[in-house]
Amino acid sequence: MAQSLSTTEKFHSINGLVCLVQAITGHYTIVDLRNESYVSGKLEEVDGYMNITMSDAIFTDARGRSFSFDQFFVPSRIVRYVHIPERFKVRAAIQNQLKMLTRKRKFENKLTFKKKRAENQQKETLAMIEKLKKERLEKEKQ
């Protein structure tokens, strides 16, 4: 999954089985279409709406005629079924894909104005406390 997904596409990927189809990206498979035809080839890209881009594709129409294509795009609205290769463990593939999609980004802990102000006030308070302690110690010594 080289491309970045929009928030809507990410939502569809996480909450549907699109993540399973995205997990088989880079492998050869067959996609059955709604018009009784099918395309076999290598899955290159699957977006969050399940639009599929394939390479080295062979399109076979309903009459059995085959056509070869270097690149083939299948819109999601005409996908009927995507064949999952037998060697794939479906559960593990879904879990790995979801882990990639839901990975948390690490942000630097930037100080906001409110945090900076609170930190400065805390430092001032600690400085005042230290000053009072010193004054008390000096009074006790006298």
trRosetta pair geometry for C-beta under 8 A, 3 or more apart (Angstrom, degrees):
i j d omega theta_ij theta_ji phi_ij phi_ji
1 5 7.9 -25 178 -36 123 108
1 22 5.7 28 -80 180 119 112
1 25 6.2 126 -62 36 64 158
1 46 7.9 -60 -103 57 90 81
1 97 7.9 103 -26 -140 139 90
1 100 6.8 130 43 131 135 142
2 45 7.5 -69 41 -103 96 102
3 45 6.5 53 -1 -146 125 122
3 47 7.2 -37 83 -100 141 84
5 9 4.0 -132 -168 96 101 117
5 10 4.5 134 109 -61 125 79
5 13 6.4 -41 -150 -8 169 143
5 47 7.1 147 -114 -159 91 73
5 48 5.1 100 -151 -45 121 120
5 101 7.7 -8 35 -132 145 98
6 9 4.7 92 50 11 76 103
6 10 6.9 -139 93 -7 37 89
6 48 7.0 -113 50 22 78 145
7 10 5.6 -53 -145 37 31 114
7 11 6.4 39 152 -25 63 102
8 11 5.6 -50 -151 31 32 115
8 12 6.6 29 152 -15 64 103
8 48 6.7 146 109 107 65 146
9 12 5.7 -53 -150 38 35 109
9 13 6.2 36 151 -21 66 107
9 47 5.7 -69 -141 169 135 87
9 48 2.3 159 -165 17 78 147
9 49 6.4 -70 -112 -28 89 72
10 13 5.5 -54 -146 36 32 114
10 14 6.2 25 158 -15 66 108
10 48 6.2 -67 -37 -102 28 142
10 101 6.2 159 -151 -168 89 108
11 14 6.2 -61 -145 39 26 103
11 15 5.9 -8 168 10 64 119
11 48 7.4 68 49 -176 58 137
12 15 6.5 -72 -130 54 22 90
12 16 5.5 -21 -178 20 64 125
12 18 5.5 41 134 8 91 152
12 48 4.4 114 60 167 114 94
12 49 6.3 43 92 -85 169 46
12 50 7.8 -116 145 -23 130 86
13 16 7.0 -70 -117 51 11 86
13 18 4.8 -93 -109 89 55 116
13 19 5.0 96 178 -68 78 83
13 22 6.3 12 -139 -10 114 151
13 48 4.8 -82 -38 -122 98 86
13 97 7.7 -122 172 152 107 113
13 101 5.7 -163 114 -120 125 152
14 19 6.7 64 -93 -52 30 131
14 98 6.4 94 -129 -129 76 88
14 101 5.6 -166 -77 122 92 143
14 102 6.7 92 -113 -62 126 103
16 19 7.4 148 82 -2 58 83
17 20 4.8 -22 -177 17 82 119
17 21 7.0 81 133 -14 78 91
17 94 7.9 -56 -134 -108 68 118
18 21 5.7 -56 -158 40 44 108
18 22 6.1 45 145 -21 72 107
18 46 6.9 -179 -176 147 86 118
18 48 6.1 78 136 -155 159 45
18 49 7.7 -36 -116 -91 147 1
18 50 5.1 -123 -116 -67 101 93
19 22 5.4 -53 -143 40 35 115
19 23 6.3 46 152 -32 64 100
19 94 5.8 86 106 -139 115 70
19 97 4.2 151 178 117 99 134
19 98 5.9 37 -174 -63 161 73
19 101 6.6 -85 -113 -18 120 146
20 23 5.5 -47 -152 24 32 116
20 24 7.3 19 154 -11 60 100
20 84 6.9 -43 160 -97 114 129
20 90 6.5 3 -134 -154 122 87
20 93 6.2 76 -135 110 69 117
20 94 5.5 -23 -81 -83 84 91
20 97 7.1 -158 -77 27 31 157
21 24 6.3 -60 -157 36 36 102
21 25 8.0 68 142 -50 58 79
21 43 7.6 -158 175 -144 79 154
21 46 5.0 -172 123 -157 101 165
21 50 6.1 63 62 -128 156 94
21 52 7.3 -86 166 -90 130 113
21 82 5.3 49 -108 84 110 170
22 25 5.8 -13 -170 -26 47 115
22 46 4.7 -140 -90 77 66 121
22 97 5.7 123 86 -147 105 135
23 88 7.4 118 117 -153 115 132
23 93 3.9 115 148 174 154 103
23 94 6.7 -93 -34 -72 153 38
23 96 6.6 104 -128 74 117 103
23 97 4.3 -93 -74 -55 100 129
24 27 4.9 -79 -177 47 81 120
24 29 5.9 50 143 -39 139 145
24 43 5.8 76 112 36 85 152
24 82 7.8 167 52 153 142 124
24 84 6.5 -153 -58 -132 149 71
24 85 6.6 150 -137 10 127 100
24 88 6.3 -47 -91 -84 105 154
24 93 7.2 15 -55 -164 75 146
25 43 5.0 -111 -119 116 47 110
25 44 7.0 14 -159 153 91 12
25 45 6.7 42 -135 -101 124 26
25 46 5.8 -132 -77 9 108 101
26 42 7.1 -14 -165 -177 24 101
26 43 6.6 -38 4 77 27 84
26 44 7.7 75 -76 -114 46 35
27 42 6.9 -161 114 -141 14 73
27 43 6.2 6 56 32 60 104
27 85 5.9 -90 150 -11 139 143
27 88 7.9 167 73 -61 173 119
28 40 7.2 36 -179 174 94 86
28 41 6.6 -102 -136 162 79 20
28 42 5.2 -47 -86 -86 68 66
28 43 7.8 175 -103 -2 20 74
28 85 7.5 85 76 -75 64 127
29 40 7.2 -140 111 -142 31 67
29 41 7.8 -24 56 67 53 40
29 43 5.9 9 30 -31 114 111
29 82 6.5 33 142 -178 137 85
29 83 5.3 -178 -172 75 92 85
29 84 7.2 -11 -130 -107 132 23
29 85 6.0 -106 -92 -45 93 88
30 38 5.6 13 -178 171 101 127
30 39 7.2 161 -155 84 56 43
30 40 4.5 -24 -100 -97 79 87
30 82 7.8 162 89 -157 50 46
30 83 4.3 30 57 20 89 132
31 38 6.4 166 84 -159 47 76
31 39 4.9 -9 57 59 98 92
31 40 7.7 178 19 -82 65 39
31 52 6.1 175 -93 84 162 164
31 54 7.3 -142 5 -51 131 142
31 74 5.8 -100 119 -37 154 177
31 79 6.1 -60 -175 -129 111 94
31 81 7.4 169 -159 88 48 51
31 82 5.3 -14 -111 -108 78 73
31 83 7.4 -128 -72 12 35 80
32 38 4.8 -36 -106 -101 54 103
32 79 7.7 91 78 -165 57 58
32 80 4.6 -63 109 69 97 108
32 81 4.1 15 45 53 118 95
32 82 7.6 -140 24 -68 74 30
32 83 7.4 91 -19 -35 93 91
33 36 7.4 -38 82 38 81 18
33 37 4.9 -8 52 70 121 77
33 38 6.1 -173 6 -91 83 41
33 39 6.9 65 -36 -8 113 93
33 74 7.0 -132 -93 -143 107 118
33 78 5.1 6 -157 149 97 100
33 79 6.7 -61 -112 -106 58 34
33 80 5.9 103 177 1 11 101
34 77 7.9 -50 -1 138 144 60
34 78 4.9 -119 20 -156 106 63
34 79 7.4 25 -31 57 91 10
34 80 4.9 146 -75 -58 59 103
35 62 6.4 -96 140 -46 79 118
35 78 6.8 -18 -8 -159 96 114
36 62 3.9 54 96 -108 114 107
37 59 6.7 24 160 -179 126 85
37 60 5.9 -177 -162 95 83 55
37 61 4.6 -38 -106 -131 127 39
37 62 5.3 -80 -62 -46 81 64
38 59 7.8 -180 96 -149 37 51
38 60 5.5 -2 59 57 77 99
39 54 6.1 158 141 39 126 159
39 57 5.3 -6 -175 -168 106 116
39 58 7.1 160 -155 78 57 44
39 59 5.1 -20 -102 -101 86 69
39 60 7.5 179 -84 20 37 69
39 72 5.7 -164 -157 125 142 151
39 74 6.2 -150 31 -67 150 129
40 57 6.9 153 79 -151 38 63
40 58 5.2 -11 59 55 89 95
40 60 7.6 23 2 -3 98 109
41 54 4.0 102 86 165 123 122
41 55 6.2 -172 163 77 121 32
41 56 5.0 165 -148 87 99 64
41 57 3.3 -65 -38 -96 156 63
41 58 6.3 156 -60 11 94 62
41 69 7.8 -55 -72 69 157 90
41 72 6.4 120 31 34 158 125
42 54 6.2 141 70 -163 45 77
42 55 5.0 -28 66 62 105 83
42 56 5.3 49 8 46 105 107
42 57 7.7 -115 30 -66 59 70
43 46 6.4 -7 -177 -40 119 105
43 52 6.5 -66 -133 -160 92 105
43 53 7.8 96 -164 77 55 53
43 54 5.9 -45 -99 -103 41 79
44 53 4.7 -61 68 106 107 95
44 54 6.1 159 3 -119 92 21
44 55 5.0 80 -53 -16 125 101
44 71 7.7 -36 10 -131 155 87
45 52 7.4 159 86 -156 57 41
45 53 4.2 15 51 45 96 116
46 50 6.3 -9 -169 -132 101 47
46 51 7.3 162 -150 75 51 46
46 52 5.4 -8 -102 -105 82 72
46 53 7.7 -151 -66 25 43 71
47 50 7.2 -97 71 -23 64 13
47 51 5.0 7 36 48 110 95
49 76 5.0 -117 137 -22 86 155
50 76 4.2 100 82 -118 87 112
50 79 6.2 -103 139 36 118 155
51 73 7.1 -1 174 -172 99 93
51 74 7.0 173 -163 87 55 58
51 75 5.7 -25 -120 -131 93 44
51 76 5.0 -74 -66 -36 59 90
52 73 7.3 156 87 -158 53 47
52 74 4.3 -4 61 57 101 106
52 76 7.6 118 -12 -80 79 63
52 79 6.8 99 -1 -82 124 132
52 82 7.7 163 -78 -99 153 125
53 71 6.8 -17 -171 -167 95 95
53 72 7.4 155 -158 81 49 47
53 73 5.4 -17 -104 -104 73 72
53 74 7.7 -164 -74 22 29 72
54 57 4.4 89 111 -76 117 122
54 71 7.3 148 83 -159 50 47
54 72 4.6 -18 63 63 99 97
54 73 7.8 -175 22 -78 72 27
54 74 6.9 37 -6 -8 110 108
55 70 6.6 -17 -152 165 78 56
55 71 5.8 -23 -104 -99 69 61
55 72 7.7 175 -85 19 23 76
56 70 7.1 -2 -72 -142 42 42
57 68 7.4 152 89 -158 52 49
57 69 4.6 -15 68 65 99 99
57 70 7.8 13 26 93 82 8
57 71 7.3 42 10 -176 117 13
57 72 3.7 -65 53 6 163 134
58 66 5.5 -5 -180 -167 104 109
58 67 7.2 156 -159 76 57 39
58 68 5.5 -25 -104 -101 75 66
58 69 7.5 175 -86 22 27 75
59 66 7.0 150 80 -155 47 54
59 67 4.8 -18 62 62 98 94
59 68 7.9 -169 21 -79 74 18
59 69 6.3 41 -12 -5 107 119
59 72 6.4 168 -56 -127 108 148
60 64 6.5 -13 -174 -146 103 33
60 65 7.0 165 -149 80 59 37
60 66 4.9 -23 -95 -96 81 76
60 67 7.8 175 -78 20 36 67
61 64 7.2 -48 72 17 69 19
61 65 5.2 1 37 55 108 89
61 67 7.7 45 -25 0 98 107
69 72 4.5 100 90 -63 142 100
74 78 6.5 -120 -171 74 84 102
74 79 6.0 88 145 -72 120 95
75 78 5.6 71 70 15 86 98
75 79 7.8 -143 99 -23 44 87
76 79 5.7 -48 -153 12 43 117
79 82 6.6 -3 -173 -50 121 93
84 88 5.4 -100 169 61 99 136
84 90 6.5 35 159 -90 161 100
85 88 5.1 101 72 -12 82 104
88 93 5.4 8 -175 -45 107 144
89 92 4.1 37 97 26 115 116
89 93 6.2 160 80 -20 58 88
90 93 5.8 -60 -146 36 27 111
90 94 6.3 24 159 -17 65 107
91 94 6.0 -57 -150 36 28 108
91 95 6.3 25 155 -16 64 109
92 95 5.7 -56 -146 39 31 112
92 96 6.2 31 157 -18 66 107
93 96 6.0 -55 -146 37 28 109
93 97 6.3 25 157 -16 63 110
94 97 5.8 -59 -146 40 29 109
94 98 6.1 27 157 -17 66 109
95 98 5.9 -56 -144 39 28 109
95 99 6.3 33 155 -23 63 106
96 99 5.6 -54 -149 33 30 114
96 100 6.6 30 152 -18 64 104
97 100 5.7 -54 -153 35 33 111
97 101 6.3 27 152 -16 66 109
98 101 5.6 -57 -143 40 34 109
98 102 5.8 5 167 3 70 115
99 102 6.6 -67 -132 50 22 91
99 103 6.6 54 158 -64 59 86
100 103 6.1 -24 -155 -23 28 116
107 110 7.6 -68 154 0 104 93
111 115 4.5 -134 -156 92 79 121
111 116 4.9 97 147 -61 123 86
111 119 7.1 -43 -145 -1 137 144
112 115 4.8 94 49 9 74 102
112 116 7.0 -136 94 -5 37 88
113 116 5.8 -56 -147 37 30 111
113 117 6.2 30 155 -20 65 107
114 117 5.9 -55 -148 35 28 111
114 118 6.4 26 154 -16 63 107
115 118 5.7 -55 -147 38 31 110
115 119 6.2 32 154 -20 65 107
116 119 5.7 -57 -148 37 30 112
116 120 6.3 29 155 -18 65 106
117 120 5.8 -54 -147 37 30 110
117 121 6.4 29 154 -18 64 107
118 121 5.8 -54 -147 37 31 111
118 122 6.3 34 153 -21 64 106
119 122 5.6 -54 -149 35 31 113
119 123 6.5 32 152 -19 64 104
120 123 5.7 -53 -149 35 33 112
120 124 6.4 34 153 -19 65 105
121 124 5.6 -53 -147 37 33 112
121 125 6.3 35 153 -21 65 105
122 125 5.7 -53 -148 35 31 112
122 126 6.4 31 154 -17 64 105
123 126 5.8 -54 -148 38 31 110
123 127 6.3 33 152 -21 65 106
124 127 5.6 -54 -148 36 31 113
124 128 6.4 32 153 -20 65 104
125 128 5.7 -53 -149 35 32 111
125 129 6.4 33 152 -20 65 104
126 129 5.6 -51 -147 34 33 113
126 130 6.4 35 153 -19 65 104
127 130 5.7 -53 -150 36 32 112
127 131 6.4 35 151 -21 64 106
128 131 5.5 -53 -149 35 33 114
128 132 6.4 34 153 -19 66 104
129 132 5.7 -53 -149 36 31 111
129 133 6.4 35 151 -21 64 104
130 133 5.6 -51 -149 33 32 114
130 134 6.5 33 153 -19 64 104
131 134 5.8 -55 -152 35 31 111
131 135 6.5 31 151 -19 64 106
132 135 5.6 -54 -147 36 33 112
132 136 6.4 33 155 -19 66 105
133 136 5.9 -55 -149 36 30 110
133 137 6.4 31 153 -19 64 106
134 137 5.7 -55 -148 36 31 112
134 138 6.4 31 153 -19 65 106
135 138 5.8 -56 -150 36 31 111
135 139 6.4 30 153 -18 65 105
136 139 5.7 -55 -148 36 33 110
136 140 6.3 33 154 -20 66 106
137 140 5.8 -54 -147 35 31 112
137 141 6.5 33 153 -23 64 105
138 141 5.7 -53 -149 32 32 113
138 142 6.8 28 154 -20 63 105
139 142 6.0 -58 -153 32 33 109
